[in-house]
């Protein structure tokens, strides 16, 4: 089996395991707490995230709480949340403003995206992890959207992977083009960078 087939099989196994986790909701609650605590002293006011698919952790409740906390603190800058919209011409992602109840529509992959909201540029980007390994390396779905996006975003955002402990692959081997994330959070806490 070549490397691309191995990665494809690993992705399928990890997604199937994630979907079958009997305690996924409990682990989601734990990761919500980890994420909220991690965000407490962050200076960011614009955060990019994702709409969860295939049993992924849902970051949106924690981000909505983060946004509300900023409003309660009467911060001078409004906190904003963005969700990805595929830029078909460049094969990258642009982040459009999202808020609970905003108009949504499905993209070409059937994933909900904000409809007709403004483009925003995140300084912090939460990315979903199908799997992850030592050194902050992430296994995605193989489309390369995040890699191409991160290569073009200016200023370059702080990148944070979100996943469950089940997605850790101790022998994960990154490819030469892979760039490590700045941090990875799971339902046990911060797993990268290692303390």
C-alpha positions as CSV (number, residue, x, y, z in Angstrom):
1,X,0.0,0.0,0.0
2,X,1.5,3.4,-1.0
3,X,1.5,6.5,1.3
4,X,-1.7,8.1,-0.1
5,X,-3.6,4.8,0.3
6,X,-2.3,4.4,3.9
7,X,-3.4,8.0,4.7
8,X,-6.8,7.3,3.2
9,X,-7.2,4.1,5.2
10,X,-6.1,6.0,8.4
11,X,-8.6,8.8,7.8
12,X,-11.4,6.3,7.3
13,X,-10.4,4.4,10.5
14,X,-10.2,7.5,12.6
15,X,-13.5,9.0,11.4
16,X,-15.3,5.6,11.9
17,X,-13.8,5.4,15.5
18,X,-14.8,9.0,16.2
19,X,-18.4,8.3,15.0
20,X,-18.5,5.2,17.2
21,X,-17.2,6.8,20.4
22,X,-19.9,6.1,23.0
23,X,-18.8,9.0,25.2
24,X,-18.4,11.6,22.4
25,X,-20.8,14.0,24.0
26,X,-19.0,13.8,27.4
27,X,-15.7,14.3,25.6
28,X,-17.2,17.3,23.7
29,X,-18.2,18.9,26.9
30,X,-14.6,18.4,28.3
31,X,-13.1,20.0,25.1
32,X,-15.5,22.9,25.3
33,X,-14.1,23.6,28.8
34,X,-10.5,23.3,27.6
35,X,-11.1,25.6,24.7
36,X,-12.9,28.2,26.9
37,X,-10.1,28.3,29.4
38,X,-7.4,28.4,26.7
39,X,-9.2,31.4,25.2
40,X,-9.3,33.5,28.4
41,X,-6.2,35.6,27.9
42,X,-5.9,35.5,24.1
43,X,-5.8,39.0,22.6
44,X,-7.6,37.9,19.4
45,X,-10.8,39.6,18.4
46,X,-11.4,37.7,15.1
47,X,-11.4,33.9,15.2
48,X,-11.9,31.5,12.3
49,X,-13.4,28.1,13.0
50,X,-15.4,25.4,11.1
51,X,-18.8,23.8,10.9
52,X,-18.5,20.3,12.4
53,X,-19.0,17.3,10.2
54,X,-18.5,13.5,10.6
55,X,-18.6,13.6,14.4
56,X,-16.0,16.4,14.7
57,X,-15.9,18.5,17.9
58,X,-18.2,21.5,17.6
59,X,-16.2,24.7,18.5
60,X,-19.1,27.1,17.9
61,X,-20.7,27.0,21.4
62,X,-17.4,27.9,23.1
63,X,-16.8,30.6,20.5
64,X,-20.2,32.1,20.9
65,X,-19.6,32.2,24.7
66,X,-16.2,33.9,24.0
67,X,-18.0,36.5,21.9
68,X,-20.6,37.1,24.6
69,X,-18.0,37.4,27.3
70,X,-16.3,40.1,25.3
71,X,-19.6,42.0,25.0
72,X,-20.1,41.7,28.8
73,X,-16.6,43.1,29.4
74,X,-17.5,46.2,27.2
75,X,-14.4,45.6,25.1
76,X,-13.8,48.4,22.6
77,X,-13.3,46.0,19.7
78,X,-16.2,43.6,18.8
79,X,-15.2,40.0,18.8
80,X,-16.0,38.2,15.6
81,X,-16.3,34.6,14.4
82,X,-15.7,33.4,10.9
83,X,-16.6,30.2,9.1
84,X,-14.8,28.9,6.0
85,X,-16.2,29.4,2.5
86,X,-14.4,27.6,-0.4
87,X,-12.8,30.0,-2.9
88,X,-13.2,27.7,-6.0
89,X,-10.8,29.8,-8.1
90,X,-7.8,29.3,-5.8
91,X,-8.8,26.2,-3.9
92,X,-8.5,28.1,-0.6
93,X,-10.8,29.2,2.1
94,X,-12.1,32.6,2.9
95,X,-13.7,33.3,6.3
96,X,-17.2,34.9,6.4
97,X,-18.7,36.3,9.5
98,X,-20.9,33.9,11.5
99,X,-23.3,34.4,14.4
100,X,-26.0,32.2,15.8
101,X,-29.1,32.5,13.5
102,X,-27.2,34.1,10.6
103,X,-28.4,33.0,7.1
104,X,-26.7,29.8,6.0
105,X,-26.5,27.7,2.8
106,X,-24.7,24.5,1.8
107,X,-21.5,24.7,-0.1
108,X,-20.5,22.3,-2.9
109,X,-19.6,19.7,-0.3
110,X,-22.9,19.9,1.5
111,X,-21.4,21.8,4.5
112,X,-23.3,24.8,5.8
113,X,-21.6,28.2,5.3
114,X,-22.7,31.7,6.1
115,X,-24.7,33.3,3.3
116,X,-23.9,36.8,2.1
117,X,-22.0,37.9,5.2
118,X,-18.8,39.9,5.0
119,X,-15.3,38.4,4.6
120,X,-13.2,38.7,7.8
121,X,-9.5,37.8,8.4
122,X,-8.9,35.7,11.5
123,X,-5.8,36.2,13.7
124,X,-6.6,32.8,15.4
125,X,-7.7,29.8,13.4
126,X,-9.2,26.7,14.9
127,X,-8.9,23.7,12.6
128,X,-10.5,20.3,12.8
129,X,-8.2,17.3,13.2
130,X,-9.2,13.9,11.8
131,X,-6.0,12.8,13.5
132,X,-2.8,14.4,14.9
133,X,0.6,13.3,16.0
134,X,3.7,14.4,17.8
135,X,5.2,17.8,16.9
136,X,1.8,19.4,16.3
137,X,1.2,17.8,12.9
138,X,-2.4,17.4,11.8
139,X,-4.2,14.9,9.6
140,X,-7.1,16.5,7.7
141,X,-9.4,15.1,5.0
142,X,-6.8,15.3,2.2
143,X,-8.3,18.2,0.2
144,X,-5.4,20.6,1.1
145,X,-7.7,23.6,1.7
146,X,-6.2,24.6,5.0
147,X,-2.6,24.1,3.8
148,X,-3.2,26.4,0.7
149,X,-5.2,28.9,2.8
150,X,-2.5,29.1,5.5
151,X,0.1,29.7,2.8
152,X,-1.7,32.8,1.6
153,X,-3.4,34.4,4.7
154,X,-1.8,37.7,5.8
155,X,-1.2,38.2,8.6
156,X,-0.5,34.6,9.3
157,X,-3.0,33.4,12.0
158,X,-2.1,31.4,15.1
159,X,-3.3,27.9,14.3
160,X,-4.9,25.6,16.8
161,X,-6.1,22.0,16.1
162,X,-9.1,20.6,17.9
163,X,-9.7,16.9,18.3
164,X,-10.5,14.1,20.6
165,X,-7.9,12.0,22.4
166,X,-9.0,9.1,20.2
167,X,-7.4,10.9,17.2
168,X,-3.9,10.9,18.5
169,X,-1.6,8.8,16.2
170,X,1.7,8.3,18.0
171,X,3.6,7.1,14.8
172,X,2.1,9.8,12.5
173,X,4.7,10.8,9.9
174,X,4.3,14.2,8.4
175,X,5.1,14.8,4.8
176,X,7.7,17.4,3.7
177,X,5.1,20.0,2.9
178,X,3.2,19.6,6.2
179,X,3.5,22.6,8.6
180,X,2.9,22.0,12.3
181,X,0.1,23.7,14.1
182,X,0.9,26.3,16.8
183,X,-1.2,24.3,19.4
184,X,-3.5,21.3,19.6
185,X,-6.2,21.0,22.2
186,X,-8.1,17.8,23.0
187,X,-10.5,16.6,25.7
188,X,-7.6,16.1,28.2
189,X,-6.2,19.6,27.7
190,X,-3.3,21.2,25.7
191,X,-1.4,18.4,23.9
192,X,0.9,20.7,21.8
193,X,3.1,22.4,22.5
194,X,4.1,19.9,25.1
195,X,4.5,21.5,28.5
